[in-house]
């Protein structure tokens, strides 16, 4: 099997709901409605955009994350939904669909790499701004981690969380003894100490929660 991840910019729908925000959306389609997982900030703004487009049946908020069940399925309103292209070229979608920075990320499988190429060409012909994020041959699938890649293990940090965490690491915050303080990190990033510590804790929590199951 062969796998490719396509990024479709300006794809509308949930992609548009993430434009200009740090929000990330994961979508599981159930034909009659959609199940969404929204993370990394701007959840209320994203929820408002989804409500205007498809309606919201239920929304559950917890720790900066949002789970949404929509009233209708996006496919009903999107004549260029990705399944149309998959069916034409005998490709398979690896759920969930992901949306970030105004773009749709589609992870596809095919028995023949030519099918992925044909699917890409159809996206281009229909006016999508499309790029190939990754492409590889899949040699095996194991029960404990099917098609696992680094992208699936590592969590998505917000821009600020990433900045604070990488600054702290680069300046020796995690060395023994520590080479810097959170106050110094805050000065570099341009926020107050408490804000820097909050971003750092959230980043650490995400990273630890993502890695512990694989230890």
C-alpha positions, 0 to 999 in steps of 0.5 A: 500500500501507498500513503500520501497526505495532501494539504488543500488550502482554501478548501472552505467548510471546516478549513475556513473555520480555522483560518486566522486562528490557532484552532485545530479540528479533527473530523469523523463523518457519520453521514447524518452529522459530524463529530468534531474535536477542536483544540489549541485555542479559538474554540469559541470562535470556531464553534460560532463558525460551525454553528452558522454553517451546519448547526450544533447539536451538542458541544462539550468543553473541557480544558481548552478543548471542545467536542462538537456534534453538528446538526448536519453533515458537511458533505450535504453542503460541500459538492467537492467533499473528499470522498468524491475523489476517493471513490473515483480513484479507489483510494481510502481515507485514514480518519480523521480529516484534519483542519488547520490554518485554513487548510484541509489535511487528507491522509490517503491510502491506495494499492497503486501509487498512480491512484494517489497521483490521479487524485492529486491531479483532480484536486489541482484540476478543480482549482484546489491549492494543493501540496503533498505533505508526505508520501511513502510506501506502507510496508506493514501494519501492526495491531498496536500502532497501525500506520503510526507516524511521528505526526500522530504521536506528537501533540499539536502545540499552539504557536505560543506554547511552542515558542515558550517551550522551545525557548525554555529548552534552548536556554537550559531550563530542563538541564540539571541544574537549570540554566535559566528561570521562567522569568527569564524565558518570559522576558525573551518571549515578551510575556509576564512570568505567570503567562509563560509558566501557564503556556509551559505547563500546558505544553508539558502536559500535552507532550507527557500525555501523548508520550506516556502510552508509548513508554 
